[in-house]
Amino acid sequence: MKELNGSQMISEALKLEGVEVVFGYPGGAALNIYDETYKQEYFRHVLTRHEQAAVHAADGYARASGKVGVAFVTSGPGFTNAVTGLATAYSDSIPLVLISGQVATSLIGTDAFQEIDAVGISRPCVKHNYLVKNIEELPRILKEAFYIARTGRPGPVHVDIPKDITAAIGKFEYPKEINIPTYKPTYKGNAKQIKKAAEIIEASNRPLLYIGGGAIISGASELIREFAKKTGIPAITTLMGLGVMRDDDELNLGMAGMHGSYVANMALSESDLLIALGARFDDRITGKLSEFAKHAKIIHVDIDPSSISKIVNAHFPIVGDLKSVLSELMGRINAKPENFEKWREILARYNSLYPLKYTDSEEVLKPQWVIEKTSQMVGDDVVVSTDVGQHQMWVAQFFAFNKPRQLVTSGGQGTMGFGLPAALGAKWAVGDKPVINFTGDGSILMNIQELMTSVVDKKPVVNIILNNSFLGMVRQWQTFFYEHRYSNTDLSIQPDFVKLAESFGGVGFRVKTKKEFEDALNTALKSDKISLIDVVVDRFENVLPMVPAGAAIYNMILDDKGQK
Amino acid sequence: MRRVISVIVLNEHGVLSRISGLFAGRGYNIDSLTVAPIPESGFSRLSIVTSGDERVLEQIVKQLHKLIPTYKVIESGEFVEKEMALIKIPLNENFGGLDAILKAYNGSVANTNENYIIVMVADDANRIDNFLKAIKKFNPVDIVRGGSVLMDI
């Protein structure tokens, strides 16, 4: 058995877990860890310029690769800066391990310099956390952290390690097996419930697949496509479920919810059987609960029992891994596409009545056009990250996602500032494949310093700012619901984004026409430097359809006549 | 609606905070919470008295299960439930009838000094309520009530 110090144990554990890259930011309490990081050859360390960005980058890496993302931060403010990243990953069930330095055990509780109760703060926004109190338990805790992060419903795990523990010497035996007597995720669904679900589906007339992010996490995308094809059941997705169905699949009705398509929301409202696959009935999807899918029985498949019947009552709950449950269901189902022909016809009519659309213009660039054009120009072999706001919803509506893990976006928390660091993390996961970050003029400024990270590490990503000189989504709400009182949303006074990009060592473009945009994107895609394309778009374009918060999901604002 | 839940958890650093944090963060009520290690095991038992409808209770149980250190959540079935109270009464009170009340509630005198006597009683929550009403006439200066401890039958 090897004798190692705590910092060496961290490096060894990361090696044994197959970690390729760690994102982080050093500091006093993490000095021993960083000293060892300097010496080891197992993983690359990427220095972000803010701890929040380090966690978002680890998160983006995890979303794009399906592996566990890892970040290091120091104690006190280093850790508190990382909390937004943890919350973001927790909401979207992203596997990551955050290792934070802590003041020495003798100083804990004394209000020492850069001391904070890190495990107390992270507790509500992680799947699990640890404060390491002696060196003997460090190997087991590290092993458990990775295991808990990636199994069951994945999530972030935080390990807080005091400085003296990172220097203390102990025996290093990395456990081969994990035995946490209290943690046994259920993977296999109950056979009786699956059989019942098959019968209910066959007896239904207007069934609907409702696909969430869990479908991507469990690797069930291909199976869901087959299931839809075999049964002819149409599908709606959440924001997190985009890419599970091909964009051009006839059965794919697109995203439902507050900014979902008309047909998706009407399908929800008129379905008689909702088959929820790794989706958690977020309020942005359900709208007014009493009106949500009120004609439908609900089959809910989820690996997390606490997600079932949390918001809507599931008539047929199945706890288990979606991929495993669906494989079994496939074997049992006899439903044929012709059974649901009438239902699909009704939906096709809805789709032709109000398709997703926008009015293009030759005078001013429309954000939707920019997204559609980008999608056409780059095709499928790309990862797209977004920040949060109008641009995020337009990307969900107008970018053709055809593969799982193609979209990296903050769904549950809606974290502005997520896009750029997450794109950098995703770039580490996908190598040569282009990574494009759609952002807004509000969002990009929340983590703009990460342009530096990209330049230093030679990991270029393309950033497209849909610049309407507004906090667009808030402005949209102010337009619709606050009588155009644009309180603190006008961002007309802006930095020169082109110069900003250049000053960091990247390339910048400011574009106002279609031709300029196409040229800029072509140049950016070929560039070996990070790029910012500042696209001047229509200031008052709204994301439509829109369901006002708290309204029934079928009560959509379909156009904005008179709203400008 | 009043609910009682018994939870068995790994006896590890911060576990009580995880449980109480779960209740606080999700807006569930805690009427009382007691905790102590289970002898000769690595586990602790928490006895929680809470309130809420069926739906809330179902979520509480699921969310408790979701915590990594949770081994078992017992919420159905019958429980023996006992709560404890200590009552401090000035010695200059007239103690006529105190004996009878203590006897009725299996109470006893826990301590005395030159100024006060301290009586104690252990019973179910309703009976403790009644005991405290009955003992009011002795003008107690301090009452300490412990949370319920539960054992499933």
Contacts between the chains, C-beta under 8 A, distances in Angstrom:
chain1	res1	chain2	res2	distance
A	119	B	14	6.2
A	120	B	14	7.9
A	120	B	17	6.9
A	123	B	14	7.6
A	123	B	17	6.9
A	123	B	18	6.3
A	123	B	21	5.4
A	124	B	21	6.2
A	124	B	25	4.9
A	127	B	68	7.4
A	128	B	68	4.4
A	131	B	13	6.3
A	131	B	14	7.0
A	133	B	13	6.7
A	148	B	68	6.3
A	180	B	68	6.8
A	181	B	10	7.7
A	181	B	71	6.5
A	182	B	9	7.3
A	182	B	10	5.7
A	182	B	68	6.4
A	182	B	69	5.5
A	182	B	70	5.6
A	182	B	71	4.4
A	183	B	68	5.1
A	304	B	66	7.0
A	305	B	62	5.3
A	305	B	65	6.7
A	305	B	66	7.5
A	306	B	59	6.9
A	306	B	62	3.7
A	306	B	63	5.3
A	306	B	65	7.2
A	306	B	66	4.9
A	308	B	62	7.8
A	309	B	55	7.7
A	309	B	58	6.7
A	310	B	59	6.1
A	310	B	62	7.7
